[in-house]
Amino acid sequence: QVQLVESGGGVVQSGGSLRLSCRVSGAFSIYHVGWYRQPPLTEREFVAGITPAGDTKYGDSMKGRTTISRDGAKNMVHLQMTNLQPEDTAVYYCNVPTGTWEGGFLGPWGQGTQVTVSS
């Protein structure tokens, strides 16, 4: 079973940047990996995804402010976020989608990593 561990969150001022990391166990080289976020009192939403070939897709909420990348040597996927705003405050998760980016998922949802943006 795939396991995912997120890290890199924290408290940042408006306009700041953060780099999140996702460590993936299992057959990393064949997994699509996506980043998702869940702001307070709202549903989880898709942020960005990357295919095994390195093709990327970005959700509308943070498009233009995020860059997703993967490191095959370390089984990790990173999410670089810039120009963060208070509305980006959320718990950020990674997972392996089994179909569409926002469909079923292979791994259990982990603890996520909290990102808090102060104004």
C-alpha positions as CSV (number, residue, x, y, z in Angstrom):
1,Q,0.0,0.0,0.0
2,V,1.3,3.4,-0.9
3,Q,2.1,5.7,2.0
4,L,2.6,9.5,1.7
5,V,4.1,11.9,4.2
6,E,3.9,15.6,3.7
7,S,6.2,18.3,5.1
8,G,7.3,21.8,4.7
9,G,4.3,23.8,5.9
10,G,4.5,26.7,8.3
11,V,3.5,30.3,9.0
12,V,4.4,32.8,6.4
13,Q,3.4,36.4,5.7
14,S,1.3,37.5,2.8
15,G,3.5,37.5,-0.3
16,G,5.8,34.9,1.0
17,S,6.8,31.5,-0.3
18,L,7.0,27.9,0.9
19,R,8.2,24.7,-0.6
20,L,6.2,21.6,0.4
21,S,7.5,18.1,0.1
22,C,5.8,14.7,-0.3
23,R,7.6,11.5,0.4
24,V,6.0,8.5,-1.5
25,S,6.5,4.9,-0.7
26,G,5.9,2.1,-3.2
27,A,6.2,2.1,-7.0
28,F,7.0,5.8,-7.2
29,S,8.1,5.7,-10.8
30,I,4.7,4.8,-12.1
31,Y,2.6,7.0,-9.9
32,H,0.8,10.2,-10.8
33,V,1.1,12.4,-7.7
34,G,-1.2,15.3,-6.8
35,W,-1.2,18.0,-4.2
36,Y,-4.5,19.0,-2.7
37,R,-5.6,21.4,0.0
38,Q,-8.4,21.8,2.4
39,P,-9.1,25.3,3.8
40,P,-11.1,25.6,7.0
41,L,-14.7,24.6,6.6
42,T,-14.4,23.8,2.9
43,E,-13.9,20.7,0.8
44,R,-10.5,19.4,-0.3
45,E,-9.5,20.8,-3.7
46,F,-6.9,20.0,-6.3
47,V,-3.8,22.2,-6.5
48,A,-1.3,20.6,-8.8
49,G,-0.4,17.2,-10.2
50,I,2.5,15.6,-12.0
51,T,2.7,12.4,-14.1
52,P,5.5,9.9,-14.1
53,A,6.8,11.5,-17.3
54,G,6.9,14.9,-15.6
55,D,3.9,16.4,-17.3
56,T,2.1,18.9,-15.0
57,K,-1.4,20.1,-14.4
58,Y,-2.5,23.0,-12.1
59,G,-5.8,23.7,-10.5
60,D,-7.4,27.1,-10.9
61,S,-7.0,28.2,-7.3
62,M,-3.2,28.7,-7.3
63,K,-2.4,28.6,-11.0
64,G,0.6,30.8,-11.8
65,R,1.8,30.7,-8.2
66,T,2.8,27.1,-7.9
67,T,5.4,24.8,-9.5
68,I,5.2,21.0,-9.0
69,S,8.3,18.8,-9.5
70,R,9.4,15.3,-8.7
71,D,12.7,13.7,-7.6
72,G,12.8,10.1,-8.7
73,A,16.0,9.4,-6.8
74,K,14.4,10.4,-3.5
75,N,10.8,9.3,-4.2
76,M,9.6,12.8,-3.5
77,V,7.3,15.4,-5.1
78,H,7.7,19.1,-4.3
79,L,5.3,22.0,-4.5
80,Q,6.9,25.4,-4.7
81,M,4.4,28.1,-3.8
82,T,4.9,31.8,-4.2
83,N,3.0,35.1,-3.5
84,L,1.0,33.3,-0.8
85,Q,-2.2,35.0,0.3
86,P,-4.3,34.5,3.5
87,E,-6.9,32.6,1.4
88,D,-4.2,30.0,0.8
89,T,-4.3,29.0,4.4
90,A,-5.2,25.3,4.5
91,V,-3.9,21.9,5.2
92,Y,-2.0,20.6,2.2
93,Y,-2.0,16.9,1.3
94,C,-0.5,14.8,-1.4
95,N,-1.9,11.5,-2.8
96,V,-1.8,9.2,-5.8
97,P,-5.0,9.5,-7.9
98,T,-6.3,6.3,-9.5
99,G,-8.2,8.0,-12.4
100,T,-8.7,11.7,-12.8
101,W,-6.8,14.1,-10.6
102,E,-9.9,14.6,-8.5
103,G,-11.3,11.1,-8.4
104,G,-10.4,8.1,-6.3
105,F,-7.0,7.8,-4.6
106,L,-4.6,5.0,-4.0
107,G,-3.2,6.1,-0.6
108,P,-4.8,6.9,2.7
109,W,-4.9,10.6,3.4
110,G,-2.1,11.5,5.8
111,Q,-1.8,14.2,8.3
112,G,-1.1,16.8,5.7
113,T,1.0,19.9,6.4
114,Q,-0.5,23.1,7.7
115,V,0.1,26.3,5.7
116,T,-0.9,29.5,7.5
117,V,-0.6,32.9,5.7
118,S,-0.9,36.0,7.8
119,S,-1.9,39.3,6.3
